[in-house]
Amino acid sequence: MNTEYNIYPLGDSGIVVSFGEVIHPTIHTNIQQFIAILEANRFEGMIEYVPAFTTVTIYYKPHYFFNRIGKAPYEIVKSKVEALLQIPKAEGELTSRIVEIPVCYGDEFGPDLAHVANYHQLTEEEVIKVHSSGDYLVYMIGFAPGFPYLGGMDERLATPRKEKPQASIPKGSVGIAGGQTGIYPLETPGGWQIIGRTPLSLFNPLDHKPVLLQAGDSIRFIPITKEEYVAQKEGDHEC
């Protein structure tokens, strides 16, 4: 792939490939290119791979590699991974799926919108305009099933987490924590500043593809009215 990387073990059944130490679009691209190669060249004994901000972790079955050519399972898997890293990456840019996320901002759907606006000496309308401008890159999925870690939020909206987390954040809530924005796919505790809510379901275990978003997607927040929120929510197959 002609890129820098570092490999190290994770317990006795995992191996980590690190492409850097900072969150950056170039590192994300390297990760996406590597998992494309990995997906096309899955090896026996491999269980799954998990991409993150700067790493890809590969889990494997240690017993599958016991008593083979006199090497430890980790060393065998490492050699396989290093061979994959030497495969030339595909020419051209990776395609990115664009997903529009409708959001009803403020009021009962975004109880912290006023706080974010006051914190930055902006109007609520200005916060909505800034937040819904441009595209956000999905770097990884984590924390809860379907929860997207997004990059690309305007620094003008960076707001500290709440000092005291809430016991329950409604499903679909859109929040800000520090320099990040994200969407709660499930009702969970949380300390993000909630500025809106989407009627879309980001996680449905009954679907063939239970998670709506995946690493590499680009999303756009589309402001909608309460009436549009209710109409879309009523049209959701979960309702």
N, C-alpha and C positions, 0 to 999 in steps of 0.2 A: 504493500500500500504506500510505501515511501513516506511514512510518517513516524514520528517518535512515539514510543509506548513503553510501558513498564509492566511486567507480569509478576504476580506474587500469589501465594496460596491463601485460601480462605477455609480454615478448618481442614478436614480430611476428605472433603467431597466438593470443594469449590476452587475455582481459579479466577483471579481478577486481572483484567487487562485495563490498565489506566492510560488514558491519552492526554493527561494534563492535570493541573491542579485548580484551574479556574473555570467558571461557567462562561462559555464563549461559543458563538455560532460555528466557528471553524472546528472546534473539538466535537461539537454535536454532529457536524457533517461527517467527521472521521468515524464516529460511533455508528452512524446510520450506514455508512459504507461497509464497515466491518460486519455488522449484523446481517447485511444483505449477503455478504460472502459466507458468513456462518450458516445462514438459513439454507443457502444453496449447497453447502458442503457439510451437512450434519454428520457427525461420526458416531459409530456404535459406542454405547456406553454413556453418551451425553443425555442428560435429562432435560435441561432447559437453559435459557440464557436470560439475563435481566439487565437491560440497559439503564443507566442512571445519568446524572449530569456529566460526569467525566470518565465513567468506567462502564465496562460490560463484565458482568459476573456470569461464569459458566458453571453449572452444577453437573456433576457426573456420578456414575456408580463406581466407587473405588474397587469393589470386588470384581468388577468386570476386567480390571487390568492387573489383578494379582497374578504372580508367577509368570509374567510375560517378559521375555528378554532380559531378565535380571534387573529391572528398573522399578522404582516405586511408582504407584499410580499417578502421582502428581507429575513426575518427570515425563511420563509417557504422554499425558494430556498436554503438558506444556509444549512438547515437541510438535504435537498436532496443531495446537493453536498458533505456534510460531510459523508453521508451514502455511497456515491460512492467511496469516498477516503478510506473507510474501506474494500472495496472489494480487496481480494488478487490479486496481479499482476500476470500475466501469467509467468510460468517458462520459462527459456531460454532467449536468447538475442533477441531483436527486429531485424527483417530483414530490411536491408537497400538497397534500389534500387540504383544501380550505373548507372549514366548517363554520357556519354562521350560528352564533349562540344568541337567541333573543333574550333580552333582560328587561325586566320592569324595575326601574330604579326608584329608590326612596320609599317614604311612608312605611307601611308595615312590611314591605318586601326588602327595604334597605334602611333599617333603623339607625345606622351609623353614618349615613350619607352626610347629614348636617355636621357631624363631628369632623369628618374628613375635610369638608368644605371650610369650616372654621379654622381648622389646624393649618390650612394653607392660604387662608384669607382669600378664598375663592367663593363664587356662588355655587349652589348645588347644580345648576345648569352647566356651569363651566366644568365641574368635576365629571359630569356625565359625558360632556362633549370630548374631554381629554381621554377619558377611560374607553370610550367607544370609537376612538380614532386609531387607525393603523391595525396591523395584524400582530398576533401574539404567537410565539413558537412554543409548542408543547415539547419540553425537554425530556420529561419522564412522567410515568404514572406511579403514584405511591401514596403513602399515609393511609388511604382507604381505597377500596376497589373503585377505579375510574377517576380518582382525584388527579387532575392535571397540574403539574408544576410548569408555570408559564414564564417565558422571558419576553421582554419587550415593553413592559409598562413604563410610561413616561415618569421620569424622576420627580416631576412636580406633584405626583400623587403619593409618593412614598410616605407611609404613616405607620407609626409603631403599633404593635399588637396591643390588645387590651391588657391592662394590668391584672385583671381578674377574668380568666376565661369563663365563658358561659357553659352551663351544663348541657345545653342542647341548641345546636344550630340547625335550622330547617334544611331539608334536602333541596338542592338547587340554589342555595345561597351563594352569591358572588361577593368575595371579600378581598380586602387588602391587608397585608402584613409586611411591614418594612417596605422593601422595594419590589415585592411580588404581589401578583393578584392570582386568584384561583377560584374554583367552583367546588362546593361541597356536593358530592354525588349521593351522600346518605345523610340522614340526621345523626349528627355526632356532636360531642363536646368540641369547643374550639374557642380561640381567642382572636380571630381575625375581625377586622372592622367590616361589617356587612353593609354593602351599599346597594344591593339589588338581589333579584332572584330570577332564575330562568325556569320556564315550564318544561324544558326538555329533561328527559331522564338520561343521566350519564352512565348509570349502571342498572342493568336489569338481568338478574341471574337466569331468567327464563328465556331470554333471547339467545339465538344461535351465536351472535357476537355480543356478549353481555356488556362490554365496555364500549362506549360511544367513541371516545378519543384514544389516540395512540401517539407515542413519541414520533416526532417528525411532522405532525399535523400543524397547520396554521389555523388559528381561530379568530373570528371577528365578532365583537359584541354589537348586537343590534338593539337599540332602545325600542321598547314597545310600551303601549299603554296598559292600564289595568284590565280594560276590556279585552285587549288582545291576549293578555296573559291568561285570563279566565277561559277564553275561547280555545287557546292552544292547549291549556291544561285539560279541559274537558274532552279534547280530541285525542289526548294521549291514551294509548291502549291499556295503560295501567289503571286508568280511572274507571 
